[in-house]
Every structure is written in structure tokens, then in C-alpha cells.
Amino acid sequence: MASTAQLDLTSSLQDNPYLISIRPETPTPLPRIVEALRAVETLTGLTEEEYMWLATHGTERMGPDGAMIFREGEPTSHMVFILRGEIHVRRRHTGPLALFIGRAGQMTGKLPFSRMKGYGGDGHSVGDSWVLDIHESLFPEMLQVIPSMGQRCVGVLLDRVREVTRMEQQAEKLSALGKLAGNLSHELNNPASAAQRSAASLYAQLRQYGDQKYKLGSLRLSEEQTGRYFDWVTRTRARMNDITKHCKNKPGVLAESDREAALNTWLEAHDVAEPWAVAASLAENYITTEQLDEFATMVSHEVLPLAVATFSSSLRAERMAETVVDATVRIFDLISAIKSYSYMDQAAIQDVDIAQSLTSTLSTLGSRLHDVIVERDFDPSLDLVSAYGSELSQVWTALLENALDAMALTPGPHILKLSVHRAGSMASIEIWDNGPGVDPAIQSRIFEPFFTTKAVGSGLGLGLDAAQRIVSKHFGFLTVQSKPGQTCFQVRLPFDQAQAY
């Protein structure tokens, strides 16, 4: 049966979910603590006297479900044995993802030989919790009384380093995946929406065009009239295609608006139905009133309105079909860029074209490049680099996003320079931006894990750390030079496979 103190604690916790776990009112008998310590896997093999020393010198804490065991940022000074329940550790600004889950039978907290200074997150109990703390002031005596604890603690520390490294890598991969998904969805949305709108309108437009052609055919034009009509259409289309494909100085928006107004007036004067719709289509395709005047001399007044409307309808249908084609081509290009970016369906290690790898990564960031001038300086004769292609893509993503984030802090123009050249036996890749630069006071820390200058919750501080680890894995170098208005991240990768692996 629960004690009065425990019932009061449960009642208080419902009102204050941040209430910490406390010492039990009645200490647990030592034999029971020893029995619980025997379930701690790290302590397997200790003698009865060694178990008793831990039970005698430890401090108990208990709490109901949800009790706070420790707070993020608080200094840590205890080794903790979890005897019952679980402890879930979370950072306050990284959402519901657990940083660490400690279960009954585990040893955690500050250990001998550990450089741990403070808790990395808030530790809450899941279920009724019971922990035993050993204060750091007792560590020297503990290592004398229980000599094997040194080796046991070192083993736990090594496991902890491996687990933290794995979690950092996983968090960085999830963050990169989220950014990639966001950029890709933004890039795909525009062509997909354009294709959907055009495809939906194309069906009705084709029906209208078919009806108009039927009506035009029912007028039974003479062979001479038909020949003149097709001759005019051919010449008009040729001029239109010449303007759209070859003319460098195309008429601007204002010129098109003036042309549309003039066309609308002409069409109204010649009794063309829905002149506003026809005028918009003709103006968009650079048709002029002079061309229509020429056409008016070739056909009768009865044929002219329907012939012009039919021609305009065919142009609208073609433009819609062209939009669908362009949109689907853009979608295909994006998918190809993603496959190239991720090196899908390819071996883990392959010969990588660095320039192509950078270009594919840029394609995935297209939504952020609208107001950025990208300058490329790629050596076309550069040898391929044997590398983990998908991992190098992560490096380019981290460095490019870092440059774009930096330039976003300053007014334009924003200039991004990419350079790929040979430097002896290595490939030299440089990514320049004209952002505010890196403060010299923190320049030596930007590659540290979890170090970030972004607002809380805006970044994990793992991007540059992951980039450096990947480059080091390839026996390369990642360095930075920065001053206001000019920041350069330089990556050097060896060509020789024997040197790289």
C-alpha cells in the first residue's frame, strides 16, 4: 500500500508536472536495494560486499509517472542506477523525439573518467521510478573498494559515445531529408500545378476548337480561299516561332498589353465573337493588327470572324499542350536530379563527377535560388573522384544551405560562386558567398557538433560537423576562410583511390 507521502506526491504531480522525484519517506531495506542492484547488467559479477557498499553509500529517489529526475543544463554530480521504471531524456526545443531512454537495470549519469558537466535534456520518469545515486565525491573510494568499476565505467562511456554519434548522424540525416523533401515539394508543386491546370482546360479547349473547325468547314470555302488561308497561317506561325525562339529582345509586358488592346478594338470592329478572349491569345503569340489586316483581304467578311476565332483557339490549345509538356519535362528533370543527388540504383562507392554532383544538389535547392546569382567555374577536364556519392551530396547540401542562409541575412544582390579545379593530386571544391561572413570569435567553433548561430529551434548545429566527418572519411580536408562580404568553404578530396580508401 502506498505511503501518505507517495500519495501526496502523486496528487501534487498532477498539479505540477515538473515536480522532481524525492527521497522516500521510509528508506528501502538494504537487502532489497542489493537485490535490485543485482539486476543492473553492468554490475554483474560483483561480490556481496561490493553490492552492499553501493547500497550503503547510495541515495534513493522515487517518483510517480512523469516525475522529473533532472533538468536540462543543471550541473551533474551523480552516477545513477535505474532500479525501476524508465527515464526519457528530451531537449526542450527539439520536439517529442527522445534523446535517450534509460531503462531499469542500466547505469547512467556522470561516471568516473567522464567529462560530463551538465545534463543534456530534461529527464522524466515513465512509470513509477526508483533510482540510486552515487555522488562523485565517492568515486575515488568506490574505485578502491570495487576495482572492477573502472573498467565497467569505461565500457559504458564507450557505448555512450557510439550511441550519441549514431543519434547525431541520424538526426542530421532526418534534418537533411526534411529539407530535401521541403525543397523538392516546392519545386514539384509549380510544374505539377501548371500541368493540372492546362490539362483541365485543354479538354474544353479542344472541344471548342473542334466545333469551330466544323463550322468553318460547313462554310465550304473555295480551294483558292483555303489555300490563301493556310498560306497566311503558315507565314504567321513562322513569324511567331521566330520571335519566341530566336528573338533576344522580345516585346515586354507593357507592349503585349498595348497590342492586346489594339487587337480587341480590331476584333470588335470585325464582329469576332468574344473578342477579349481571342485578343489575349493573339497578343500572347505576338500577332499584330497588320497581320490581321492582311488576312482580312484574303477572305470574305462572313468567313473572317470564324476563321480568326478558329486560329486563336488552335493557338490556345497548342499553348496548353506545350505547358503540359514543359511541366512534365521539368518534373522528369527534378526526379533525375534527385536520383543523381542520392545516387539511387548505384553502388555505394563510385567514380563521381564533382561538377555534376554540385549541379544536381543545386537543382534540389532551386526554390531558394530565385534571387541568387549563381556563378560556376568548373574545370571540364577534371578527373572523377572515387567516393561515396550520396554522402558527398550531403556535404554540398550542408555547405550550400549554409551559404544561402548567410546571404539571406543581407540585402541583395546575392552571389553564389562555385569553383571546381585540380590542386595537385586532389580536387579542390570552393563554395563562395557574399553574406555577412563568420565572426572571427566563433570561426574556430563552427564545425563543433550542436554549435549553431541560428535561432533556437531553427537548426541542430550538425550540418557542418557532419560535412567535416564525411570529408575526413574520404581522407580530405574541409576549411573555411571568411570576412564580411566574402566567405569561402573549401573541400579537398584525393583522386587516387588507394589514398582515399
Secondary structure as UniProt FT lines:
FT   HELIX           4..15
FT   TURN            17..18
FT   HELIX           30..37
FT   TURN            38..39
FT   HELIX           41..43
FT   TURN            44..45
FT   HELIX           48..57
FT   STRAND          59..63
FT   TURN            65..66
FT   STRAND          68..70
FT   TURN            72..73
FT   STRAND          78..90
FT   TURN            92..93
FT   TURN            95..96
FT   STRAND          100..103
FT   TURN            104..105
FT   STRAND          107..109
FT   TURN            112..113
FT   STRAND          122..135
FT   HELIX           136..138
FT   HELIX           139..145
FT   TURN            147..148
FT   HELIX           149..218
FT   HELIX           223..246
FT   HELIX           253..269
FT   TURN            270..271
FT   HELIX           275..284
FT   TURN            285..286
FT   HELIX           289..296
FT   TURN            297..298
FT   TURN            301..303
FT   HELIX           304..342
FT   TURN            343..345
FT   STRAND          349..352
FT   HELIX           354..364
FT   HELIX           366..368
FT   TURN            370..371
FT   STRAND          372..378
FT   TURN            380..381
FT   STRAND          385..388
FT   HELIX           389..407
FT   TURN            408..409
FT   STRAND          414..423
FT   TURN            424..425
FT   STRAND          426..433
FT   TURN            440..442
FT   HELIX           443..445
FT   TURN            446..447
FT   TURN            449..450
FT   TURN            456..457
FT   HELIX           463..473
FT   TURN            474..475
FT   STRAND          477..483
FT   TURN            484..485
FT   STRAND          486..494
FT   HELIX           497..500
//
